[in-house]
Amino acid sequence: MKPSRVQAVHAHHAQQKPAIRHRIAGIFARGGKILLVKHRKAGREYYLLPGGGQEIGESAVEALVREWKEELSLEVKVGRFLFCGESVPSEPRRTQVFQMVFHIDAIEGDIQVHHEGALAGYDWVPINALSDIAFFPDCLPQVKAFCRVEEFSVYQRYRWLT
């Protein structure tokens, strides 16, 4: 049986490293704390907003719902788009990352981390302690401003952090 056009596109993209990775993430905060996922990679530990890569054929909201379910076993109600930004590497062999961040209006379920790849856990991090942690991509100014109900940039070019 001949593969469909969509299957052929997926197969083609699976063979190539993407030039730009679309990362979709969500912010959920309550009680002065924000829910973050913890990663360990190459002997380093750092935090990210829960989320991940958008797959071909899915919307940003669908990707966000899928990623929160995969990483944390949570059902989420995705709210409004908050901000975006991108990390542009100086080395062409690195993948550029474009991130879109949405507000998570509600979560449902008990957090259970699916330890896969670099994913090592999660923490409820106090908003006033965000500057004390390693955080990728470099969107902390936007995250902190949103959590403090301050104005923030809708777009930011992030420093490439290594």
Rosetta blueprint (number, residue, H / E / L):
1 M L
2 K L
3 P L
4 S L
5 R H
6 V H
7 Q H
8 A H
9 V H
10 H H
11 A H
12 H H
13 H H
14 A H
15 Q H
16 Q L
17 K L
18 P L
19 A L
20 I E
21 R E
22 H E
23 R E
24 I E
25 A E
26 G E
27 I E
28 F L
29 A E
30 R E
31 G L
32 G L
33 K E
34 I E
35 L E
36 L E
37 V E
38 K E
39 H E
40 R E
41 K E
42 A L
43 G L
44 R E
45 E E
46 Y E
47 Y E
48 L E
49 L L
50 P L
51 G E
52 G E
53 G E
54 Q L
55 E L
56 I L
57 G L
58 E L
59 S L
60 A H
61 V H
62 E H
63 A H
64 L H
65 V H
66 R H
67 E H
68 W H
69 K H
70 E H
71 E H
72 L H
73 S L
74 L L
75 E E
76 V E
77 K E
78 V E
79 G E
80 R E
81 F E
82 L E
83 F E
84 C E
85 G E
86 E E
87 S E
88 V L
89 P L
90 S L
91 E L
92 P L
93 R L
94 R L
95 T L
96 Q E
97 V E
98 F E
99 Q E
100 M E
101 V E
102 F E
103 H E
104 I E
105 D E
106 A E
107 I E
108 E E
109 G L
110 D L
111 I L
112 Q L
113 V L
114 H L
115 H L
116 E L
117 G L
118 A L
119 L E
120 A E
121 G E
122 Y E
123 D E
124 W E
125 V E
126 P E
127 I H
128 N H
129 A H
130 L H
131 S H
132 D H
133 I L
134 A L
135 F E
136 F L
137 P L
138 D L
139 C L
140 L H
141 P H
142 Q H
143 V H
144 K H
145 A H
146 F H
147 C H
148 R L
149 V L
150 E L
151 E L
152 F L
153 S L
154 V L
155 Y E
156 Q E
157 R E
158 Y E
159 R L
160 W L
161 L L
162 T L
